[in-house]
Amino acid sequence: MREVDCRFVEERVHQFLDGELTEREADELRHHIDACAHCLDETDLIDALRKLVRRACACPPAPETLRLRVVTQIHTVRFTVVEGPGTP
């Protein structure tokens, strides 16, 4: 196992939280974080902040009826443009 220091964790903490590290790298970071109170606090803070931002930015999905109205309107406009007024 490679020697992991606080700088290594700092540079990769977002990748770690996103699950983008290899299993080996994640294990190395986890091992350091478990042994280092500073890195544990920083990782927890970053994780909490990311969750807060995700929740604050989440918006509910549009109702299905809205999607159907938009699609219908697109087809209506497309038909009018393709056929055009006065087309036999």
C-alpha positions in Angstrom: 0.0 0.0 0.0 1.4 3.4 -1.0 2.0 6.1 1.7 -0.9 8.6 1.5 -0.6 12.0 3.0 -3.1 14.8 3.6 -2.1 16.5 0.3 -2.9 13.3 -1.6 -6.3 13.2 0.1 -7.0 16.9 -0.6 -6.2 16.4 -4.3 -8.5 13.4 -4.7 -11.3 13.9 -2.2 -13.9 14.9 -4.8 -13.0 11.9 -6.9 -13.2 9.7 -3.8 -16.7 11.0 -2.9 -17.9 10.6 -6.5 -16.6 6.9 -6.5 -14.2 7.7 -9.4 -11.1 6.2 -7.9 -9.8 2.7 -8.4 -10.6 0.3 -5.6 -7.0 0.5 -4.5 -6.8 4.3 -4.4 -10.1 4.5 -2.5 -8.8 2.0 0.0 -5.6 4.0 0.5 -7.6 7.2 1.0 -10.0 5.5 3.3 -7.2 4.1 5.4 -5.6 7.6 5.7 -8.9 9.3 6.4 -9.7 6.8 9.2 -6.3 7.5 10.8 -6.3 11.3 10.3 -8.7 13.5 12.2 -8.0 16.5 10.0 -8.7 14.6 6.8 -11.8 13.0 8.3 -13.2 16.4 9.3 -12.4 17.9 5.9 -13.9 15.0 4.0 -17.1 15.0 6.1 -17.4 18.8 5.6 -17.0 18.6 1.9 -19.4 15.7 1.7 -22.0 17.6 3.8 -21.6 20.7 1.6 -22.0 18.7 -1.6 -25.2 17.1 -0.3 -26.6 20.5 0.8 -25.9 22.0 -2.7 -27.4 18.9 -4.4 -30.6 19.3 -2.3 -30.8 23.1 -2.8 -30.4 22.7 -6.5 -32.8 19.9 -7.0 -36.0 20.8 -8.6 -39.1 18.6 -8.9 -39.7 17.0 -12.3 -42.2 18.6 -14.6 -45.7 17.0 -14.7 -46.3 14.5 -17.5 -49.1 16.7 -18.7 -46.7 19.5 -19.4 -44.5 17.3 -21.5 -47.5 16.1 -23.5 -48.6 19.7 -24.1 -45.2 20.7 -25.3 -44.8 17.7 -27.6 -48.3 18.4 -29.0 -47.5 22.0 -29.6 -44.2 21.1 -31.4 -46.1 18.8 -33.7 -48.7 21.4 -34.4 -46.1 24.1 -35.2 -44.1 21.6 -37.3 -47.2 20.6 -39.3 -48.1 24.2 -39.9 -44.6 25.1 -41.1 -44.2 22.0 -43.3 -47.6 22.1 -44.8 -47.8 25.9 -44.8 -50.9 28.0 -45.3 -52.5 27.6 -48.7 -50.8 24.3 -49.4 -53.2 22.1 -51.4 
